């Protein structure tokens, strides 16, 4: 019985002490809460208004593309040092201008070369097959000669691409410009499709299609 009474007193004393502690904690909490509220008010008062949009700003609406953006292939219009009749990159006047584009082009060349096609009694790589299809001048040539010429052209184009002076990967270019051809690289069923991304590229792309049509007349 005494033991139970002692336990009851202990519980009572503990409860009284806990209540005192809780009152102290509540006062601290209320003070802290009020401080937070005051800080919110102060922060609100200290917020600076955002800059207004200025449509007269010469940079308004312009989109800049990083030279290291893997979503874009960027080219200069120019000429290769060597002459090409078979290699599809060599017959174009689009010269890779960035490291991303260089890697993209070399990857495309190798991917096409690694594909195989039956042409009569001969097995040829994709570059040879496409060049014969697109260039009527090659259609009357000996297949063995075309294969040998493609090997030489492949070596030459790789050497040229590897030796190109490229843009600083930390630099930027406006999407709409009159200096660089820019293609947006998009995935379509595991195939990378290059789509003209600015006015200059659309115009140039249309001219290239027309040039190929003229070859096949």
C-alpha beads as a LAMMPS data file, in Angstrom:
LAMMPS data file: protein, C-alpha beads

217 atoms
216 bonds

1 atom types
1 bond types

-500.0 500.0 xlo xhi
-500.0 500.0 ylo yhi
-500.0 500.0 zlo zhi

Masses

1 110.0

Atoms # bond

1 1 1 0.000 0.000 0.000
2 1 1 2.739 2.451 0.875
3 1 1 4.577 1.514 -2.158
4 1 1 1.595 2.345 -4.304
5 1 1 1.139 5.679 -2.544
6 1 1 4.784 6.534 -3.105
7 1 1 4.409 5.742 -6.787
8 1 1 1.315 7.941 -6.980
9 1 1 3.226 10.858 -5.421
10 1 1 6.090 10.329 -7.817
11 1 1 3.685 10.407 -10.739
12 1 1 2.043 13.577 -9.350
13 1 1 5.384 15.283 -8.850
14 1 1 6.472 14.244 -12.310
15 1 1 3.279 15.597 -13.833
16 1 1 3.737 18.932 -12.024
17 1 1 7.322 19.165 -13.176
18 1 1 6.307 18.195 -16.723
19 1 1 3.612 20.864 -16.750
20 1 1 6.139 23.498 -15.653
21 1 1 8.541 22.339 -18.373
22 1 1 5.745 22.313 -20.931
23 1 1 4.783 25.866 -20.000
24 1 1 8.377 26.953 -20.512
25 1 1 8.514 25.077 -23.859
26 1 1 5.228 26.625 -24.947
27 1 1 6.521 30.113 -24.171
28 1 1 9.684 29.351 -26.167
29 1 1 7.625 27.895 -29.009
30 1 1 5.295 30.894 -29.107
31 1 1 8.252 33.266 -29.121
32 1 1 9.926 31.279 -31.892
33 1 1 6.698 31.118 -33.879
34 1 1 6.207 34.875 -33.535
35 1 1 9.803 35.436 -34.622
36 1 1 9.206 33.295 -37.721
37 1 1 6.058 35.244 -38.451
38 1 1 7.923 38.513 -38.095
39 1 1 10.673 37.204 -40.366
40 1 1 8.097 36.271 -42.989
41 1 1 6.749 39.790 -42.853
42 1 1 10.243 41.214 -43.065
43 1 1 11.140 38.877 -45.934
44 1 1 7.992 39.855 -47.755
45 1 1 8.837 43.503 -47.333
46 1 1 12.406 42.872 -48.525
47 1 1 11.409 41.089 -51.784
48 1 1 12.622 43.036 -54.789
49 1 1 10.329 43.186 -57.837
50 1 1 11.430 41.042 -60.800
51 1 1 12.722 42.768 -63.900
52 1 1 10.002 43.693 -66.317
53 1 1 10.008 42.042 -69.766
54 1 1 11.275 44.504 -72.322
55 1 1 10.230 43.608 -75.859
56 1 1 12.472 46.383 -77.169
57 1 1 15.551 44.610 -75.787
58 1 1 17.647 43.492 -78.825
59 1 1 18.048 40.068 -77.167
60 1 1 14.313 39.612 -76.564
61 1 1 13.018 36.346 -78.035
62 1 1 16.446 35.157 -79.172
63 1 1 17.461 31.548 -78.567
64 1 1 21.113 30.724 -77.990
65 1 1 22.525 27.258 -78.718
66 1 1 25.591 25.974 -76.911
67 1 1 28.301 24.588 -79.179
68 1 1 28.421 21.591 -76.814
69 1 1 24.659 20.884 -76.926
70 1 1 24.274 17.227 -77.934
71 1 1 20.787 17.942 -79.308
72 1 1 22.115 20.003 -82.227
73 1 1 24.408 19.354 -85.190
74 1 1 26.095 22.563 -86.349
75 1 1 27.872 23.000 -89.707
76 1 1 29.615 25.655 -91.757
77 1 1 29.056 25.867 -95.490
78 1 1 32.393 25.213 -97.165
79 1 1 34.523 22.901 -99.293
80 1 1 36.490 19.765 -98.494
81 1 1 40.163 19.607 -99.470
82 1 1 39.740 16.345 -101.364
83 1 1 37.336 15.465 -104.165
84 1 1 34.612 12.930 -103.389
85 1 1 32.192 11.078 -105.659
86 1 1 31.091 8.249 -103.379
87 1 1 31.233 9.349 -99.756
88 1 1 27.959 11.110 -98.935
89 1 1 29.563 13.517 -96.468
90 1 1 32.309 14.393 -98.929
91 1 1 29.812 15.191 -101.702
92 1 1 28.067 17.668 -99.388
93 1 1 29.308 21.181 -98.606
94 1 1 28.319 20.907 -94.929
95 1 1 31.458 21.000 -92.763
96 1 1 31.140 20.013 -89.069
97 1 1 31.733 23.052 -86.840
98 1 1 31.574 21.500 -83.355
99 1 1 32.931 18.460 -81.534
100 1 1 29.375 17.171 -81.057
101 1 1 28.759 17.399 -84.809
102 1 1 32.103 15.791 -85.628
103 1 1 31.285 12.784 -83.428
104 1 1 27.773 12.623 -84.899
105 1 1 29.052 12.632 -88.498
106 1 1 31.767 10.019 -87.913
107 1 1 29.230 7.816 -86.138
108 1 1 26.824 8.115 -89.080
109 1 1 29.517 7.265 -91.628
110 1 1 30.601 4.178 -89.719
111 1 1 27.026 3.063 -89.111
112 1 1 26.218 3.243 -92.828
113 1 1 29.492 1.565 -93.806
114 1 1 28.803 -1.297 -91.395
115 1 1 25.485 -2.075 -93.072
116 1 1 25.705 -4.623 -95.921
117 1 1 23.743 -4.907 -99.165
118 1 1 23.636 -7.414 -102.007
119 1 1 24.299 -5.724 -105.340
120 1 1 24.202 -8.328 -108.100
121 1 1 26.816 -10.892 -107.121
122 1 1 28.612 -8.460 -104.854
123 1 1 28.144 -7.560 -101.193
124 1 1 28.747 -3.844 -100.651
125 1 1 28.577 -1.497 -97.688
126 1 1 25.859 1.102 -97.251
127 1 1 27.957 4.000 -98.559
128 1 1 28.589 2.223 -101.865
129 1 1 24.943 1.146 -102.190
130 1 1 23.559 4.635 -101.532
131 1 1 26.082 6.394 -103.755
132 1 1 25.228 4.149 -106.710
133 1 1 21.534 4.773 -106.103
134 1 1 21.941 8.565 -105.868
135 1 1 24.645 9.165 -108.471
136 1 1 23.882 7.928 -112.005
137 1 1 27.546 8.440 -113.013
138 1 1 28.503 5.504 -110.798
139 1 1 25.886 3.120 -112.131
140 1 1 27.929 2.153 -115.172
141 1 1 31.200 1.713 -113.269
142 1 1 32.812 -1.563 -112.229
143 1 1 31.640 -2.462 -108.700
144 1 1 35.119 -3.545 -107.622
145 1 1 36.490 -0.142 -108.636
146 1 1 33.748 1.690 -106.715
147 1 1 34.507 -0.402 -103.627
148 1 1 38.219 0.424 -103.885
149 1 1 37.510 4.133 -104.439
150 1 1 35.166 4.194 -101.438
151 1 1 37.919 2.806 -99.196
152 1 1 40.244 5.637 -100.261
153 1 1 37.540 8.288 -99.877
154 1 1 36.671 6.967 -96.422
155 1 1 40.278 7.365 -95.272
156 1 1 40.438 10.882 -96.724
157 1 1 37.159 12.112 -95.222
158 1 1 38.010 10.746 -91.768
159 1 1 41.413 12.465 -91.894
160 1 1 39.763 15.735 -92.920
161 1 1 37.092 15.556 -90.217
162 1 1 39.655 14.729 -87.541
163 1 1 41.738 17.736 -88.603
164 1 1 38.928 20.317 -88.625
165 1 1 39.165 23.513 -86.566
166 1 1 36.096 23.432 -84.335
167 1 1 34.222 26.041 -82.332
168 1 1 34.951 26.494 -78.625
169 1 1 32.614 24.050 -76.813
170 1 1 32.013 26.728 -74.161
171 1 1 30.694 29.164 -76.759
172 1 1 27.169 29.902 -77.996
173 1 1 25.462 30.817 -81.267
174 1 1 22.067 32.338 -81.912
175 1 1 19.689 29.775 -83.374
176 1 1 18.694 32.198 -86.134
177 1 1 21.893 33.276 -87.857
178 1 1 23.378 33.555 -91.350
179 1 1 26.666 31.776 -90.593
180 1 1 25.911 28.270 -89.302
181 1 1 23.622 25.499 -90.478
182 1 1 21.862 24.055 -87.416
183 1 1 19.968 20.766 -87.293
184 1 1 17.925 19.546 -84.333
185 1 1 18.758 15.892 -83.616
186 1 1 15.701 13.861 -82.643
187 1 1 15.144 10.164 -81.997
188 1 1 12.574 8.430 -84.204
189 1 1 12.230 4.698 -83.484
190 1 1 15.884 4.368 -82.384
191 1 1 17.040 6.310 -85.460
192 1 1 18.484 9.820 -85.112
193 1 1 16.746 12.245 -87.467
194 1 1 18.280 15.652 -88.245
195 1 1 15.694 18.389 -88.783
196 1 1 16.551 21.916 -90.026
197 1 1 16.293 24.251 -87.028
198 1 1 16.643 27.715 -88.586
199 1 1 15.836 29.614 -91.762
200 1 1 19.295 29.305 -93.322
201 1 1 19.302 25.534 -92.817
202 1 1 15.794 25.105 -94.244
203 1 1 16.823 27.008 -97.380
204 1 1 20.076 25.080 -97.750
205 1 1 18.352 21.738 -97.114
206 1 1 15.798 22.462 -99.848
207 1 1 18.609 23.340 -102.265
208 1 1 20.420 20.060 -101.477
209 1 1 17.270 18.042 -102.164
210 1 1 16.849 19.869 -105.467
211 1 1 20.505 19.196 -106.349
212 1 1 20.020 15.457 -105.795
213 1 1 16.878 15.526 -107.929
214 1 1 18.833 17.205 -110.733
215 1 1 21.491 14.449 -110.556
216 1 1 18.867 11.777 -111.101
217 1 1 17.110 13.341 -114.083

Bonds

1 1 1 2
2 1 2 3
3 1 3 4
4 1 4 5
5 1 5 6
6 1 6 7
7 1 7 8
8 1 8 9
9 1 9 10
10 1 10 11
11 1 11 12
12 1 12 13
13 1 13 14
14 1 14 15
15 1 15 16
16 1 16 17
17 1 17 18
18 1 18 19
19 1 19 20
20 1 20 21
21 1 21 22
22 1 22 23
23 1 23 24
24 1 24 25
25 1 25 26
26 1 26 27
27 1 27 28
28 1 28 29
29 1 29 30
30 1 30 31
31 1 31 32
32 1 32 33
33 1 33 34
34 1 34 35
35 1 35 36
36 1 36 37
37 1 37 38
38 1 38 39
39 1 39 40
40 1 40 41
41 1 41 42
42 1 42 43
43 1 43 44
44 1 44 45
45 1 45 46
46 1 46 47
47 1 47 48
48 1 48 49
49 1 49 50
50 1 50 51
51 1 51 52
52 1 52 53
53 1 53 54
54 1 54 55
55 1 55 56
56 1 56 57
57 1 57 58
58 1 58 59
59 1 59 60
60 1 60 61
61 1 61 62
62 1 62 63
63 1 63 64
64 1 64 65
65 1 65 66
66 1 66 67
67 1 67 68
68 1 68 69
69 1 69 70
70 1 70 71
71 1 71 72
72 1 72 73
73 1 73 74
74 1 74 75
75 1 75 76
76 1 76 77
77 1 77 78
78 1 78 79
79 1 79 80
80 1 80 81
81 1 81 82
82 1 82 83
83 1 83 84
84 1 84 85
85 1 85 86
86 1 86 87
87 1 87 88
88 1 88 89
89 1 89 90
90 1 90 91
91 1 91 92
92 1 92 93
93 1 93 94
94 1 94 95
95 1 95 96
96 1 96 97
97 1 97 98
98 1 98 99
99 1 99 100
100 1 100 101
101 1 101 102
102 1 102 103
103 1 103 104
104 1 104 105
105 1 105 106
106 1 106 107
107 1 107 108
108 1 108 109
109 1 109 110
110 1 110 111
111 1 111 112
112 1 112 113
113 1 113 114
114 1 114 115
115 1 115 116
116 1 116 117
117 1 117 118
118 1 118 119
119 1 119 120
120 1 120 121
121 1 121 122
122 1 122 123
123 1 123 124
124 1 124 125
125 1 125 126
126 1 126 127
127 1 127 128
128 1 128 129
129 1 129 130
130 1 130 131
131 1 131 132
132 1 132 133
133 1 133 134
134 1 134 135
135 1 135 136
136 1 136 137
137 1 137 138
138 1 138 139
139 1 139 140
140 1 140 141
141 1 141 142
142 1 142 143
143 1 143 144
144 1 144 145
145 1 145 146
146 1 146 147
147 1 147 148
148 1 148 149
149 1 149 150
150 1 150 151
151 1 151 152
152 1 152 153
153 1 153 154
154 1 154 155
155 1 155 156
156 1 156 157
157 1 157 158
158 1 158 159
159 1 159 160
160 1 160 161
161 1 161 162
162 1 162 163
163 1 163 164
164 1 164 165
165 1 165 166
166 1 166 167
167 1 167 168
168 1 168 169
169 1 169 170
170 1 170 171
171 1 171 172
172 1 172 173
173 1 173 174
174 1 174 175
175 1 175 176
176 1 176 177
177 1 177 178
178 1 178 179
179 1 179 180
180 1 180 181
181 1 181 182
182 1 182 183
183 1 183 184
184 1 184 185
185 1 185 186
186 1 186 187
187 1 187 188
188 1 188 189
189 1 189 190
190 1 190 191
191 1 191 192
192 1 192 193
193 1 193 194
194 1 194 195
195 1 195 196
196 1 196 197
197 1 197 198
198 1 198 199
199 1 199 200
200 1 200 201
201 1 201 202
202 1 202 203
203 1 203 204
204 1 204 205
205 1 205 206
206 1 206 207
207 1 207 208
208 1 208 209
209 1 209 210
210 1 210 211
211 1 211 212
212 1 212 213
213 1 213 214
214 1 214 215
215 1 215 216
216 1 216 217
